[in-house]
Structures are given as structure tokens and as C-alpha cells.
Amino acid sequence: MYDDLWGPLSVGDTVPEDLPLEIYHNEEIETKSFKDFRGRWVVLFFYPADFTFVCPTELEDMQKHYEEFQKEGAEIISVSTDTVYVHKAWHDHSPAIKTLTYPMAADANHTLSELFGVLIEEEGVALRGTFIIDPEGVIKGIEVNDNSIGRNAKETLRKLKAAKYVKEHPGNVCPASWDEGSDTLKPGLDLVGKI
């Protein structure tokens, strides 16, 4: 439905605020929308499937840094094409997933995976896609990996901090490998050919 209107979302696009999210979180199942997350940064974290191998390592890695994401005003939402009931079963049985305290969204109808351009149609699963979304719902960063390549929560956190910095400091940009506290740049003719 949404992909027919907008096609796959990209950097600079606004995520529709009425887009529903069926979530397993804190031992409960609830339906939210992206409107519920407006005013906060969101890291939307797609992964292929529950009860797999690389996925629990990634989700546990995000959990280990969850407090740091929250300090930055960000919510992590993991998403797979499984149902919320499969999320609950995985949460109840996997030592790694049992540690999760952030929301796990279900995308059994593939609406989210299609809209964000990460669905592998013939397999019915998502690629490892990470989307950094600002408080107004605008996508500021996208990373999509082959499903054989796990991601790094510290790098996602670094990118979130960079996105926050440039949003809070208009006219500045973050150079390669920028970390919080490092120098930034102010683009202008005086820098041309001097870097």
C-alpha cells in the first residue's frame, strides 16, 4: 500500500507517521505508529528472521548499547518478517534475545520491508537494513548489508551522533571517521583544495 505511493524510501524522505507497527515489547503486544515516535530519533533495525544465527548477535549487540542510544534521545526498533508471536517465543527461549528491552516490530505482511526497500521477495525476509530517522521522521542515514554480514552497534551509534550533531549545528558537516568531540568542517570556498 505505502510502496505504491512512494516507492522505496531513501535518505531525505519522511516516514509516513500513520505507518502501523505491531510490536512485542515488555512482555506485551501492542500496535503503534511512527507518529508515536515523533520527537525522538529512531534507529529502525531490519534483520532476516528470528531463530537464526547472525541475527541474535546483532540484536544483543544493540542491546548492549541501548542505554547509550537512549541517552542520545533515540529508540531502537528491530524488525523482521516474523510475527509478534514468533518474537515472543524467541525472546522466551534465546539467552541473547531474552536480554532485549527495546521494541521488536513484526512485518509478516512485508509492508515495512517493501517500503524501506529491504525485502528479498523470493525468500520473504528482509536484508540487514539500518535506518536512522530524525525526530521529524526524516531518514538521515541508511546502511544495507548482505545477510551474511553482521553490523556493529558502535558504528550505528557513531552515525546517529553525527546525524544529531549536524542537525543541531546547521552549516557543519562531519568528516570521515568523525567521533563525538572531534573537529567538524564548515563547507566553503576557503576549504577548497586545502583538505
CORDA-V836680 format. One record per pair of residues at least 4 apart in sequence whose C-alpha atoms are under 6 Angstrom apart, sorted by the first residue. I is the first residue (numbers start at 1). GAP is how many residues later the second one is. D is the distance in whole Angstrom. If there is no record, write none. Layout:
I GAP D
I GAP D
This chain:
3 4 4
3 112 5
8 107 5
8 108 5
8 109 5
9 107 5
11 128 5
11 129 6
12 126 6
12 127 5
13 125 6
13 126 6
14 123 5
14 124 4
15 122 5
17 17 5
17 18 4
18 15 6
19 14 5
19 15 6
20 12 6
20 13 4
21 10 6
21 11 5
21 12 5
22 8 6
22 9 4
22 83 6
22 84 6
23 6 6
23 7 5
23 81 5
23 82 4
24 4 6
24 5 5
24 60 5
24 80 5
25 78 5
38 97 5
38 98 6
39 96 4
40 33 6
40 34 6
40 95 4
41 32 6
41 33 4
41 92 6
41 93 5
41 94 5
42 32 5
42 33 5
42 34 6
42 90 6
42 91 5
43 33 5
43 88 6
43 89 5
44 33 5
44 34 6
44 86 6
44 87 5
45 32 6
45 33 5
45 34 6
45 85 5
46 32 6
46 33 5
46 34 6
46 82 5
46 83 5
47 33 5
47 79 6
47 81 5
48 32 6
48 77 5
48 78 5
48 79 6
49 31 6
56 4 6
60 36 6
61 92 6
62 4 6
62 91 5
63 37 6
69 5 5
70 4 5
77 26 5
77 27 6
78 26 5
78 27 6
79 25 6
79 26 5
79 27 6
80 26 6
80 27 6
81 25 6
81 26 4
81 27 5
81 44 6
82 24 6
82 26 5
83 23 5
83 25 6
84 22 5
87 4 6
90 4 6
91 6 5
91 7 5
94 4 6
110 4 6
113 5 5
113 6 5
114 5 5
118 8 5
118 9 5
119 6 6
119 7 4
120 4 6
120 5 6
120 6 6
127 20 6
128 16 6
128 17 5
128 19 6
129 14 6
129 15 4
130 12 6
130 13 5
131 10 6
131 11 5
132 7 6
132 8 6
132 9 5
133 4 6
133 5 5
133 6 4
133 7 6
134 4 5
165 4 6
166 4 6
166 6 6
166 7 6
171 15 6
172 13 6
172 14 5
173 11 6
173 12 5
174 4 6
174 10 5
